[in-house]
């Protein structure tokens, strides 16, 4: 989750109180770790990591659909592959 979206969601909740609700504050898109690690390695000039075969099978996706439905929040960074980082 990008910090700009986290603060944006907090502001939305404060403006339209959704007290006593629990939300999964996660980006709507869910690339696998392998994609994120490879992107970051390329961006920062690191060698690509090695992966065990089948390492991504059966991973769990945490849904933010309740947050999107209840708050109608427009994500600035819906895909973690679009996050910007500084070393």
Backbone bond lengths (Angstrom), bond angles and torsions (degrees), N, CA, C in turn:
res aa  C-N    CA-C-N  psi(-1)  N-CA   C-N-CA  omega(-1)  CA-C   N-CA-C  phi
1 X - - - 1.439 - - 1.517 108.23 -
2 X 1.299 116.60 130.36 1.460 121.51 -179.41 1.531 109.83 -78.24
3 X 1.331 116.53 140.44 1.464 120.38 -175.48 1.532 112.66 -61.95
4 X 1.337 118.48 -29.94 1.466 120.36 176.67 1.528 111.13 -64.81
5 X 1.324 116.93 -38.14 1.461 120.25 177.72 1.526 111.42 -72.49
6 X 1.313 117.74 -36.36 1.471 120.10 178.12 1.520 109.65 -60.79
7 X 1.334 117.53 -48.74 1.461 119.44 179.94 1.530 111.02 -66.43
8 X 1.326 117.69 -36.41 1.467 120.72 176.84 1.509 112.23 -62.34
9 X 1.323 117.03 -41.85 1.467 121.20 179.27 1.520 110.57 -65.91
10 X 1.316 117.31 -40.58 1.474 120.42 177.33 1.527 109.79 -60.33
11 X 1.324 117.29 -42.82 1.467 120.81 179.60 1.530 111.05 -63.75
12 X 1.327 117.24 -41.30 1.473 120.61 178.74 1.521 110.25 -63.20
13 X 1.314 117.46 -42.85 1.468 120.88 -179.97 1.528 110.64 -63.58
14 X 1.328 116.60 -36.66 1.465 119.52 179.57 1.532 111.51 -69.78
15 X 1.336 117.09 -31.94 1.472 120.68 179.70 1.532 112.22 -79.61
16 X 1.305 117.23 -37.06 1.463 120.69 179.34 1.523 107.50 -123.86
17 X 1.323 115.49 80.45 1.462 120.64 -171.07 1.532 113.90 -49.13
18 X 1.281 114.58 124.82 1.462 122.77 175.03 1.535 107.25 -120.33
19 X 1.310 115.47 52.21 1.454 120.09 -176.55 1.529 109.87 -63.72
20 X 1.301 115.06 154.34 1.459 123.41 -178.95 1.525 112.81 62.96
21 X 1.315 116.59 26.02 1.457 122.34 175.36 1.527 108.78 -115.25
22 X 1.283 115.65 149.75 1.470 121.27 175.84 1.517 107.24 -118.01
23 X 1.331 115.79 128.08 1.461 121.40 -179.82 1.519 110.21 -123.76
24 X 1.311 115.92 141.54 1.461 121.59 168.69 1.521 106.22 -84.82
25 X 1.318 116.64 108.79 1.460 120.85 -178.16 1.530 106.93 -89.35
26 X 1.331 113.89 88.09 1.468 121.87 -178.31 1.529 108.71 -135.80
27 X 1.315 115.37 153.03 1.464 120.43 176.12 1.528 109.07 -64.70
28 X 1.332 117.25 147.64 1.470 120.06 -177.92 1.524 114.03 -67.18
29 X 1.324 118.15 -27.91 1.467 120.46 -179.85 1.525 109.30 -98.63
30 X 1.326 115.90 148.63 1.463 120.79 -172.54 1.529 112.20 -132.56
31 X 1.338 117.90 73.87 1.464 117.59 175.13 1.533 109.29 -66.90
32 X 1.311 116.26 155.53 1.462 119.49 178.96 1.529 109.56 -75.68
33 X 1.318 115.92 155.62 1.468 121.54 -178.18 1.517 112.65 -52.52
34 X 1.313 115.99 -39.98 1.462 120.64 -178.57 1.534 110.94 -54.77
35 X 1.336 116.78 -41.77 1.464 120.84 179.51 1.533 111.44 -66.66
36 X 1.316 115.75 -42.29 1.470 120.12 -179.40 1.527 110.43 -67.09
37 X 1.331 117.72 -45.63 1.463 120.50 179.96 1.522 111.27 -62.71
38 X 1.334 116.90 -41.26 1.467 120.72 179.87 1.525 110.54 -64.70
39 X 1.311 117.48 -42.50 1.463 121.03 178.92 1.519 110.69 -61.92
40 X 1.329 116.96 -46.30 1.460 120.68 -179.44 1.523 111.69 -66.11
41 X 1.317 117.41 -39.08 1.470 120.50 178.02 1.524 110.16 -61.60
42 X 1.321 116.81 -45.88 1.479 120.22 178.18 1.525 111.10 -61.96
43 X 1.323 116.79 -44.84 1.469 121.01 -176.11 1.526 111.87 -63.30
44 X 1.329 117.37 -37.87 1.457 120.63 -176.12 1.526 113.92 -101.24
45 X 1.349 116.51 4.73 1.453 120.25 175.47 1.515 115.13 76.89
46 X 1.326 117.43 24.63 1.463 121.21 177.48 1.520 109.30 -92.77
47 X 1.325 117.31 156.23 1.469 118.43 174.49 1.528 109.97 -67.65
48 X 1.326 115.42 150.23 1.462 119.35 178.06 1.521 109.68 -66.43
49 X 1.325 117.93 137.88 1.462 120.00 178.79 1.523 111.27 -71.43
50 X 1.330 115.75 156.15 1.464 121.77 173.87 1.525 108.15 -89.39
51 X 1.311 115.26 146.19 1.457 120.30 -179.20 1.514 109.83 -126.82
52 X 1.329 114.89 145.50 1.461 120.20 173.23 1.519 108.08 -74.55
53 X 1.320 117.12 142.93 1.457 120.23 176.92 1.523 110.15 -59.72
54 X 1.325 116.62 135.67 1.453 121.50 177.97 1.517 114.73 77.68
55 X 1.334 118.10 9.56 1.464 121.03 -175.29 1.525 112.94 -64.41
56 X 1.326 117.63 -25.00 1.464 120.58 -177.08 1.528 112.99 -95.02
57 X 1.302 117.99 -2.21 1.456 120.60 -177.08 1.525 110.94 -70.21
58 X 1.318 115.84 137.08 1.454 121.10 173.54 1.519 115.09 72.83
59 X 1.321 118.18 22.69 1.454 118.30 179.66 1.522 109.90 -74.52
60 X 1.321 116.41 155.99 1.464 122.59 -176.29 1.530 109.24 -96.00
61 X 1.312 116.96 136.26 1.464 122.46 175.46 1.522 108.09 -105.84
62 X 1.330 116.68 124.45 1.457 121.96 176.85 1.524 107.32 -89.60
63 X 1.302 117.19 126.13 1.464 122.02 -174.57 1.520 112.01 -92.57
64 X 1.321 115.70 135.27 1.458 122.30 173.59 1.516 111.39 -105.54
65 X 1.338 117.42 20.41 1.467 120.87 -174.72 1.532 112.80 -62.27
66 X 1.318 118.11 -33.74 1.473 120.44 178.85 1.526 109.55 -65.95
67 X 1.317 117.43 -42.54 1.459 121.75 177.86 1.529 110.32 -60.82
68 X 1.319 116.94 -46.94 1.463 121.83 -179.54 1.528 110.15 -62.96
69 X 1.314 117.10 -43.11 1.473 121.81 -178.90 1.531 111.24 -67.14
70 X 1.337 117.52 -48.60 1.468 120.80 -173.90 1.529 113.18 -76.46
71 X 1.327 117.45 -38.89 1.465 120.43 -172.46 1.522 113.50 -100.47
72 X 1.329 117.00 -16.48 1.464 121.21 -177.65 1.530 111.05 50.90
73 X 1.322 115.63 41.97 1.471 121.14 -177.25 1.535 110.63 -77.22
74 X 1.337 118.43 128.14 1.465 120.81 176.99 1.534 110.36 -86.80
75 X 1.316 117.70 102.36 1.458 121.60 -177.13 1.525 111.83 -62.19
76 X 1.327 116.16 134.90 1.460 121.92 173.44 1.528 110.11 -79.41
77 X 1.333 115.39 -32.89 1.463 122.19 -178.02 1.532 108.05 -132.18
78 X 1.316 115.99 83.13 1.460 120.78 -177.22 1.523 112.33 -74.22
79 X 1.335 117.16 -23.57 1.460 121.68 -176.32 1.527 109.73 -118.84
80 X 1.326 118.59 121.09 1.462 120.37 178.20 1.530 114.00 -56.24
81 X 1.324 118.29 -20.66 1.460 119.84 176.55 1.529 111.32 -71.39
82 X 1.319 117.84 -12.71 1.462 121.65 178.49 1.530 112.82 -96.70
83 X 1.332 117.96 -1.94 1.461 120.71 179.89 1.528 108.70 -65.34
84 X 1.322 115.52 147.48 1.465 119.88 174.02 1.527 107.85 -106.61
85 X 1.299 115.57 142.85 1.464 121.90 -179.01 1.517 109.25 -130.25
86 X 1.318 114.96 153.22 1.457 119.73 171.37 1.534 106.96 -124.78
87 X 1.321 116.62 137.47 1.471 118.45 -178.15 1.511 112.21 -70.82
